[in-house]
Amino acid sequence: MKVFLNKLRALHIIMIGGLFTIVVISCSDDIYNDTDFVAGETFTDSNIRLILIDTLTVSTSTMKFDSLATSESTRILTGKYSDAVFGTVRASSYMQFLPETYTIDSEAVFDSLVMVLGYDNYYYNDTLQKNTIHIKKIIENLNPESDDYFYNTSKISYDEDDLGFYEYNPRPLAGDSITIKMIDDFGTDIFSKLQEKDIVNSDEYRDYFKGIALLPDETDNGSIIGFSKSSENTYMRLYYSTETEYESEQEYFDIQINATTTPIPFFNSITAEDPITPLQGLTDSKVNLESSESNNESYIQSGVGIAMRVQFPSITSLYDIPGSGTILDGTLKIKPVAQSYNDNLKLRDTLAVYVVDQNNDLTETLSSTSYAILNRDNQEFNDIYYEISLSYYLEELYLKDRDIDDALILLPVDYNSTVDRFIMSGNGNGENETILELTYGIYDED
C-alpha cells in the first residue's frame, strides 16, 4: 500500500546511536492536517509511529554526457574564461543567415554592413573584463553529421580571416545590443550579387554564403555572454543609398538568422579544457566519478554536460524496522561547497532533477518534483542548501517498483543554453555532506 504525507509540522529531531536517527511520535490530530493525508483503512485503524531518519547512506558522484544537443539552445553564446576547477571554458556560436529581400534597386549604392547582437540578459563570470568577438565566414554546409541535431562538441570549418572584429566591455543587463562593422569587401560582394540578380532565392544564397561563426579571442579571460536569437534583436543590416531628385536617401535591409530550415542551422560549441585531474577522468558517459575520489565533492556544469549523480543504495534497509511501514516524506539536502560561488559564479535558485539508468542514459524528468530548490533562509550563517522532495521516488525504490540501479542527476534547467557551474558537497564531507531526511510511518507493528 502506498501512503503519502505531503506536509508534516516541524518535528524536533532527537539524536540517538545506531543505524537510524529517529523520533517516535504517537498518532494524534495535532501532527498533521487531515486534508494533507490520504490513507487506507489498514493505516488509519492502526497505531501509527512516525520515525525521522537522517543516516541512510546517500551515494554521490559525478558523470558527464558525451555531448549535449545545442542546436535548440535558446540563445547565442560567445566568450571565454578560466576556472580553477573546470578549466578553460569557451563558447562559440555558428549560424546561417538569410536576407529578407533578394531585390535591390539597380541605381542603389552600397554603404556598409554591420552585425547587431542583442543582449538577452544572460552572462556568466566577470563582465568587468574585456571580451572579444571574431566574426568568421563558415566554409562548409551547416548540416548535422548523423541526425537532426548539432551538439556542443560539433565542429564546422571556417575561414581564418575576420569578417568583423570587436572588443567590448559587456553590459548584458544595462545595455541593449552591440554593433560590429563588417569588412566592406564582404558587404559589397553580397550587395552586388543581389543587385545584379546573381542570387534570387534562399537556395542560391545558402550556396554562396554558408553562415558565420562568432568566436572569442584566444587571449580572452572574462565572461560568456548570451545574445538573442530573435530576428528582431540579432541580425546583419546592409545599408545602401539611392539618389532622389533632391538628395541621397539611406535605406537598408536585414539578413536574419535562418529559423525556417529543419534542422535549424545553428548551434553553440561549448568546451571546458584542462579541468582538475579528477574531472579529466570523465572520458565516457558511463564513468561515475565517486565523491570520495574527488575531494568529497560532486560537480555540475551546464553546456558541457557535467552532472551530479545521486543514489540511495540502503533504502531497502527500511525493511529491517519491525512492522509494516511506508515512506511519508523524504527530502534530500545538498550543500554547495563554501567559497565555490560568488557574484560572478552564481548559484541559481533552481536545478532540474532527472532520472538516469545504470548506464547514465537519461530516462525521465523526476515526476513528483522536477526541481531542486535553493534554501537561503540562513544564508547569513553560510548555511544554504538545495532541497529536493523525493517521497514518491523513494517509495518506488523502497517497494522495488523502480530499478534500484536508477540514479538522480542534477543539472541547470536550461543546461544546453548556459555554462553555469556548481561544486557540491558529496557524501563523506563531514557536517556539510549530502543528507537524506526521511519520515517513515509504521503501522500494524508486530
Secondary structure, 3 states (H helix, E strand, C coil): CCCEECCCCCCCCCCCCCCCCCCCEECCCCCCCHHHEECCHHHHCCCCEEEEECCCCCEEEEEECCCCECCCCCEEEEEEEEECCCEEEEEEEEECEEECCCCCCCCCEEEEEEEEEEEEEEEEECCCCCEEEEEEEECCCCCCCCCCCCECCCCCCEEEEEEEEEEECCCCCCCCEEEEEECHHHHHHHHHHHHCCCCCCHHHHHHHCCCEEEECCCCCCCEEEEEECCCCCCEEEEEEEEECCCCEEEEEEEEEECCCCCCCCEEEEEEEECCCHHHHCCCCCCCCEEHHHCCCEEEEECCCCEEEEEECCCHHHHHHCCCEEEEEEEEEEECECCCCCCCCCCCCCEEEEEEECCCCCEEEECCCCCEEEEEEEEHHHCEEEEEEECHHHHHHHHCCCCCCCCEEEEECCCCCCCCCEEEEECCCCHHHCCEEEEEEEEECCC
